Amino acid sequence: MKVVVDYDLCEANAVCMGVAPEIFRVEEDDTLTVLIDAPGEELRGKLEEAVRLCPKQALSIGE
């Protein structure tokens, strides 16, 4: 499982960070940082929720 971010769509509104702070961090300059590119299965639920809740649909899960 791999985190995929479309940075052209991402507005760094921090919804993903609120759901999965282990995976995502929004920096002070309003850019998104992926902390874990390939999270383990224990984080799948959080990642799936972050993808689902992203208001700009900028996140997806790759394999």
MMTF fields as JSON, N, C-alpha, C and O atoms, coordinates in Angstrom:
{
  "mmtfVersion": "1.0.0",
  "mmtfProducer": "UNKNOWN",
  "numBonds": 251,
  "numAtoms": 252,
  "numGroups": 63,
  "numChains": 1,
  "numModels": 1,
  "chainsPerModel": [1],
  "groupsPerChain": [63],
  "chainIdList": ["A"],
  "bondAtomList": [4, 2, 8, 6, 12, 10, 16, 14, 20, 18, 24, 22, 28, 26, 32, 30, 36, 34, 40, 38, 44, 42, 48, 46, 52, 50, 56, 54, 60, 58, 64, 62, 68, 66, 72, 70, 76, 74, 80, 78, 84, 82, 88, 86, 92, 90, 96, 94, 100, 98, 104, 102, 108, 106, 112, 110, 116, 114, 120, 118, 124, 122, 128, 126, 132, 130, 136, 134, 140, 138, 144, 142, 148, 146, 152, 150, 156, 154, 160, 158, 164, 162, 168, 166, 172, 170, 176, 174, 180, 178, 184, 182, 188, 186, 192, 190, 196, 194, 200, 198, 204, 202, 208, 206, 212, 210, 216, 214, 220, 218, 224, 222, 228, 226, 232, 230, 236, 234, 240, 238, 244, 242, 248, 246],
  "bondOrderList": [1, 1, 1, 1, 1, 1, 1, 1, 1, 1, 1, 1, 1, 1, 1, 1, 1, 1, 1, 1, 1, 1, 1, 1, 1, 1, 1, 1, 1, 1, 1, 1, 1, 1, 1, 1, 1, 1, 1, 1, 1, 1, 1, 1, 1, 1, 1, 1, 1, 1, 1, 1, 1, 1, 1, 1, 1, 1, 1, 1, 1, 1],
  "groupList": [{"groupName": "MET", "atomNameList": ["N", "CA", "C", "O"], "elementList": ["N", "C", "C", "O"], "formalChargeList": [0, 0, 0, 0], "bondAtomList": [1, 0, 2, 1, 3, 2], "bondOrderList": [1, 1, 2], "singleLetterCode": "M", "chemCompType": "L-PEPTIDE LINKING"}, {"groupName": "LYS", "atomNameList": ["N", "CA", "C", "O"], "elementList": ["N", "C", "C", "O"], "formalChargeList": [0, 0, 0, 0], "bondAtomList": [1, 0, 2, 1, 3, 2], "bondOrderList": [1, 1, 2], "singleLetterCode": "K", "chemCompType": "L-PEPTIDE LINKING"}, {"groupName": "VAL", "atomNameList": ["N", "CA", "C", "O"], "elementList": ["N", "C", "C", "O"], "formalChargeList": [0, 0, 0, 0], "bondAtomList": [1, 0, 2, 1, 3, 2], "bondOrderList": [1, 1, 2], "singleLetterCode": "V", "chemCompType": "L-PEPTIDE LINKING"}, {"groupName": "ASP", "atomNameList": ["N", "CA", "C", "O"], "elementList": ["N", "C", "C", "O"], "formalChargeList": [0, 0, 0, 0], "bondAtomList": [1, 0, 2, 1, 3, 2], "bondOrderList": [1, 1, 2], "singleLetterCode": "D", "chemCompType": "L-PEPTIDE LINKING"}, {"groupName": "TYR", "atomNameList": ["N", "CA", "C", "O"], "elementList": ["N", "C", "C", "O"], "formalChargeList": [0, 0, 0, 0], "bondAtomList": [1, 0, 2, 1, 3, 2], "bondOrderList": [1, 1, 2], "singleLetterCode": "Y", "chemCompType": "L-PEPTIDE LINKING"}, {"groupName": "LEU", "atomNameList": ["N", "CA", "C", "O"], "elementList": ["N", "C", "C", "O"], "formalChargeList": [0, 0, 0, 0], "bondAtomList": [1, 0, 2, 1, 3, 2], "bondOrderList": [1, 1, 2], "singleLetterCode": "L", "chemCompType": "L-PEPTIDE LINKING"}, {"groupName": "CYS", "atomNameList": ["N", "CA", "C", "O"], "elementList": ["N", "C", "C", "O"], "formalChargeList": [0, 0, 0, 0], "bondAtomList": [1, 0, 2, 1, 3, 2], "bondOrderList": [1, 1, 2], "singleLetterCode": "C", "chemCompType": "L-PEPTIDE LINKING"}, {"groupName": "GLU", "atomNameList": ["N", "CA", "C", "O"], "elementList": ["N", "C", "C", "O"], "formalChargeList": [0, 0, 0, 0], "bondAtomList": [1, 0, 2, 1, 3, 2], "bondOrderList": [1, 1, 2], "singleLetterCode": "E", "chemCompType": "L-PEPTIDE LINKING"}, {"groupName": "ALA", "atomNameList": ["N", "CA", "C", "O"], "elementList": ["N", "C", "C", "O"], "formalChargeList": [0, 0, 0, 0], "bondAtomList": [1, 0, 2, 1, 3, 2], "bondOrderList": [1, 1, 2], "singleLetterCode": "A", "chemCompType": "L-PEPTIDE LINKING"}, {"groupName": "ASN", "atomNameList": ["N", "CA", "C", "O"], "elementList": ["N", "C", "C", "O"], "formalChargeList": [0, 0, 0, 0], "bondAtomList": [1, 0, 2, 1, 3, 2], "bondOrderList": [1, 1, 2], "singleLetterCode": "N", "chemCompType": "L-PEPTIDE LINKING"}, {"groupName": "GLY", "atomNameList": ["N", "CA", "C", "O"], "elementList": ["N", "C", "C", "O"], "formalChargeList": [0, 0, 0, 0], "bondAtomList": [1, 0, 2, 1, 3, 2], "bondOrderList": [1, 1, 2], "singleLetterCode": "G", "chemCompType": "PEPTIDE LINKING"}, {"groupName": "PRO", "atomNameList": ["N", "CA", "C", "O"], "elementList": ["N", "C", "C", "O"], "formalChargeList": [0, 0, 0, 0], "bondAtomList": [1, 0, 2, 1, 3, 2], "bondOrderList": [1, 1, 2], "singleLetterCode": "P", "chemCompType": "L-PEPTIDE LINKING"}, {"groupName": "ILE", "atomNameList": ["N", "CA", "C", "O"], "elementList": ["N", "C", "C", "O"], "formalChargeList": [0, 0, 0, 0], "bondAtomList": [1, 0, 2, 1, 3, 2], "bondOrderList": [1, 1, 2], "singleLetterCode": "I", "chemCompType": "L-PEPTIDE LINKING"}, {"groupName": "PHE", "atomNameList": ["N", "CA", "C", "O"], "elementList": ["N", "C", "C", "O"], "formalChargeList": [0, 0, 0, 0], "bondAtomList": [1, 0, 2, 1, 3, 2], "bondOrderList": [1, 1, 2], "singleLetterCode": "F", "chemCompType": "L-PEPTIDE LINKING"}, {"groupName": "ARG", "atomNameList": ["N", "CA", "C", "O"], "elementList": ["N", "C", "C", "O"], "formalChargeList": [0, 0, 0, 0], "bondAtomList": [1, 0, 2, 1, 3, 2], "bondOrderList": [1, 1, 2], "singleLetterCode": "R", "chemCompType": "L-PEPTIDE LINKING"}, {"groupName": "THR", "atomNameList": ["N", "CA", "C", "O"], "elementList": ["N", "C", "C", "O"], "formalChargeList": [0, 0, 0, 0], "bondAtomList": [1, 0, 2, 1, 3, 2], "bondOrderList": [1, 1, 2], "singleLetterCode": "T", "chemCompType": "L-PEPTIDE LINKING"}, {"groupName": "GLN", "atomNameList": ["N", "CA", "C", "O"], "elementList": ["N", "C", "C", "O"], "formalChargeList": [0, 0, 0, 0], "bondAtomList": [1, 0, 2, 1, 3, 2], "bondOrderList": [1, 1, 2], "singleLetterCode": "Q", "chemCompType": "L-PEPTIDE LINKING"}, {"groupName": "SER", "atomNameList": ["N", "CA", "C", "O"], "elementList": ["N", "C", "C", "O"], "formalChargeList": [0, 0, 0, 0], "bondAtomList": [1, 0, 2, 1, 3, 2], "bondOrderList": [1, 1, 2], "singleLetterCode": "S", "chemCompType": "L-PEPTIDE LINKING"}],
  "groupTypeList": [0, 1, 2, 2, 2, 3, 4, 3, 5, 6, 7, 8, 9, 8, 2, 6, 0, 10, 2, 8, 11, 7, 12, 13, 14, 2, 7, 7, 3, 3, 15, 5, 15, 2, 5, 12, 3, 8, 11, 10, 7, 7, 5, 14, 10, 1, 5, 7, 7, 8, 2, 14, 5, 6, 11, 1, 16, 8, 5, 17, 12, 10, 7],
  "groupIdList": [1, 2, 3, 4, 5, 6, 7, 8, 9, 10, 11, 12, 13, 14, 15, 16, 17, 18, 19, 20, 21, 22, 23, 24, 25, 26, 27, 28, 29, 30, 31, 32, 33, 34, 35, 36, 37, 38, 39, 40, 41, 42, 43, 44, 45, 46, 47, 48, 49, 50, 51, 52, 53, 54, 55, 56, 57, 58, 59, 60, 61, 62, 63],
  "secStructList": [7, 3, 3, 3, 3, 7, 6, 6, 6, 7, 7, 7, 7, 1, 2, 2, 2, 2, 2, 7, 6, 6, 6, 3, 3, 3, 7, 6, 6, 1, 7, 3, 3, 3, 1, 7, 1, 1, 7, 7, 4, 4, 4, 2, 2, 2, 2, 2, 2, 2, 2, 2, 2, 7, 6, 6, 7, 7, 3, 3, 3, 3, 7],
  "xCoordList": [0.855, 0.0, 0.898, 1.872, 0.549, 1.357, 0.452, -0.626, 0.894, 0.162, 0.451, 1.607, -0.619, -0.482, -1.174, -2.342, -0.441, -0.982, -0.893, 0.172, -2.01, -2.01, -1.804, -2.752, -0.569, -0.241, -0.859, -0.944, -1.294, -1.993, -3.382, -3.9, -3.984, -5.304, -5.254, -6.162, -4.207, -4.114, -4.082, -3.3, -4.96, -4.976, -4.413, -4.461, -3.881, -3.275, -4.212, -3.811, -5.474, -6.454, -6.444, -7.215, -5.59, -5.29, -6.358, -6.29, -7.343, -8.307, -7.578, -7.835, -6.68, -5.941, -5.079, -4.974, -4.471, -3.643, -4.493, -4.047, -5.705, -6.598, -6.994, -7.174, -7.131, -7.53, -6.333, -6.429, -5.213, -4.044, -2.756, -1.947, -2.558, -1.353, -0.062, 1.026, -0.182, 1.009, 1.522, 2.698, 0.623, 0.954, 1.161, 2.035, 0.361, 0.358, 0.692, 0.349, 1.374, 1.611, 1.5, 2.053, 0.785, 0.719, 1.716, 1.666, 2.604, 3.679, 3.172, 2.078, 3.96, 3.582, 3.433, 2.725, 4.089, 3.951, 2.806, 2.744, 1.898, 0.707, 1.034, 0.378, 2.041, 2.329, 2.137, 2.34, 1.748, 1.518, 2.785, 3.428, 3.136, 4.245, 3.679, 2.892, 4.084, 3.727, 4.844, 5.985, 4.519, 5.519, 5.881, 7.019, 4.917, 5.139, 4.598, 3.384, 5.493, 5.068, 4.337, 3.409, 4.758, 4.174, 3.79, 4.509, 2.651, 2.249, 1.885, 1.479, 2.033, 1.68, 0.172, -0.596, -0.229, -1.651, -2.378, -3.582, -1.668, -2.312, -2.84, -3.69, -2.347, -2.805, -3.757, -4.166, -4.111, -4.971, -6.296, -6.724, -6.947, -8.23, -8.133, -8.984, -7.102, -6.913, -6.627, -7.149, -5.799, -5.491, -6.734, -6.985, -7.509, -8.74, -9.705, -10.36, -9.797, -10.669, -10.152, -10.944, -8.848, -8.267, -8.55, -8.887, -8.414, -8.712, -10.18, -10.506, -11.047, -12.499, -12.906, -13.781, -12.282, -12.669, -11.978, -12.371, -10.974, -10.241, -11.209, -11.793, -11.379, -12.363, -12.011, -12.9, -10.769, -10.345, -10.057, -9.651, -10.264, -9.989, -8.554, -8.299, -7.638, -6.23, -5.453, -4.293, -6.085, -5.391, -5.941, -7.125, -5.051, -5.464, -4.466, -3.416, -4.832, -3.976, -3.477, -4.268, -2.173, -1.557, -1.07, -1.027, -0.71, -0.22, 1.244, 1.814],
  "yCoordList": [-1.173, 0.0, 1.232, 1.312, 2.186, 3.393, 4.624, 4.604, 5.687, 6.95, 7.688, 7.869, 8.111, 8.87, 10.221, 10.277, 11.306, 12.655, 13.376, 13.426, 13.934, 14.808, 16.223, 16.876, 16.684, 17.988, 19.143, 20.256, 18.903, 19.941, 20.198, 21.311, 19.175, 19.307, 19.669, 20.324, 19.247, 19.393, 20.865, 21.66, 21.207, 22.556, 22.59, 23.627, 21.468, 21.36, 21.902, 22.699, 21.455, 21.934, 21.131, 21.425, 20.131, 19.381, 18.383, 17.866, 18.099, 17.056, 15.723, 14.989, 15.404, 14.142, 14.074, 13.02, 15.181, 15.213, 14.985, 14.342, 15.504, 15.286, 13.832, 13.347, 13.135, 11.727, 10.806, 9.833, 11.117, 10.225, 11.026, 11.151, 11.567, 12.368, 11.559, 12.127, 10.237, 9.394, 9.413, 9.154, 9.724, 9.65, 11.027, 11.201, 12.013, 13.324, 14.444, 14.386, 15.47, 16.691, 17.879, 17.856, 18.911, 20.154, 21.121, 21.405, 21.611, 22.488, 23.917, 24.258, 24.732, 26.126, 26.92, 27.927, 26.484, 27.172, 26.59, 26.803, 25.852, 25.27, 24.281, 24.263, 23.469, 22.361, 21.057, 20.989, 20.035, 18.724, 17.885, 17.804, 17.266, 16.328, 14.956, 14.812, 13.949, 12.57, 12.007, 11.895, 11.656, 11.173, 9.709, 9.3, 8.926, 7.499, 7.21, 7.171, 7.007, 6.751, 5.424, 5.31, 4.433, 3.092, 2.602, 1.801, 3.084, 2.688, 1.214, 0.607, 0.653, -0.74, -0.937, 0.024, -2.182, -2.532, -1.983, -1.735, -1.789, -1.269, 0.153, 0.609, 0.852, 2.213, 2.281, 3.372, 1.142, 1.134, 1.851, 2.648, 1.589, 2.214, 3.727, 4.425, 4.235, 5.689, 6.283, 7.345, 5.599, 6.098, 6.094, 7.064, 5.034, 4.971, 6.084, 6.667, 6.382, 7.465, 8.812, 9.657, 9.028, 10.282, 10.465, 11.565, 9.385, 9.442, 9.806, 10.662, 9.161, 9.367, 10.791, 11.374, 11.353, 12.667, 13.844, 14.991, 13.591, 14.683, 15.513, 14.999, 16.792, 17.604, 17.859, 18.146, 17.764, 17.985, 16.681, 16.711, 15.556, 14.234, 14.148, 13.612, 14.697, 14.73, 13.501, 13.327, 12.645, 11.474, 10.197, 10.092, 9.234, 7.888, 6.888, 7.247, 5.627, 4.54, 3.762, 3.294, 3.624, 2.808, 1.511, 1.358, 0.595, -0.697, -0.884, -1.917],
  "zCoordList": [0.0, 0.0, 0.0, 0.748, -0.854, -0.997, -1.008, -1.602, -0.353, -0.342, -1.645, -2.028, -2.322, -3.56, -3.358, -2.975, -3.619, -3.47, -4.807, -5.422, -5.252, -6.428, -5.892, -5.456, -5.929, -5.35, -6.133, -5.614, -7.374, -8.134, -7.552, -7.647, -6.954, -6.348, -4.862, -4.35, -4.182, -2.727, -2.315, -2.837, -1.359, -0.788, 0.623, 1.284, 1.092, 2.43, 3.503, 4.351, 3.452, 4.426, 5.725, 6.639, 5.815, 7.04, 7.476, 8.591, 6.622, 6.98, 7.135, 8.089, 6.219, 6.279, 7.541, 8.167, 7.907, 9.113, 10.355, 11.305, 10.352, 11.479, 11.636, 12.754, 10.515, 10.521, 10.759, 11.507, 10.122, 10.163, 10.383, 9.464, 11.587, 11.833, 11.775, 11.679, 11.835, 11.69, 10.246, 9.99, 9.312, 7.885, 7.267, 6.417, 7.691, 7.043, 8.024, 9.205, 7.5, 8.271, 7.317, 6.217, 7.744, 6.989, 7.615, 8.812, 6.793, 7.258, 7.44, 6.989, 8.093, 8.329, 7.036, 7.011, 5.966, 4.677, 3.841, 2.63, 4.501, 3.863, 2.751, 1.71, 2.979, 2.071, 2.827, 4.039, 2.103, 2.71, 2.633, 1.586, 3.75, 3.807, 4.143, 5.079, 3.375, 3.673, 4.533, 4.085, 5.758, 6.71, 6.474, 6.707, 6.015, 5.738, 4.35, 4.153, 3.377, 1.993, 1.833, 1.033, 2.593, 2.485, 3.881, 4.48, 4.401, 5.756, 5.837, 4.846, 7.012, 7.234, 7.286, 7.341, 7.266, 7.272, 8.489, 8.425, 9.598, 10.806, 10.605, 11.37, 9.588, 9.3, 8.107, 7.709, 7.537, 6.339, 6.59, 5.755, 7.705, 7.998, 8.044, 7.492, 8.698, 8.779, 7.403, 7.061, 6.613, 5.28, 4.409, 3.694, 4.453, 3.664, 4.055, 3.192, 5.349, 5.798, 5.315, 4.896, 5.364, 4.88, 3.394, 2.955, 2.616, 1.182, 0.975, 0.152, 1.716, 1.573, 1.951, 1.31, 2.979, 3.485, 2.803, 3.019, 2.0, 1.342, 0.489, -0.465, 0.833, 0.113, -1.352, -2.155, -1.703, -3.089, -3.843, -5.005, -3.191, -3.766, -4.308, -5.387, -3.514, -3.91, -3.45, -3.823, -2.639, -2.097, -2.703, -3.024, -2.848, -3.26, -2.697, -2.163, -2.835, -2.362, -3.559, -4.378, -3.661, -4.698, -4.092, -2.871, -4.938, -4.442, -4.724, -4.372]
}
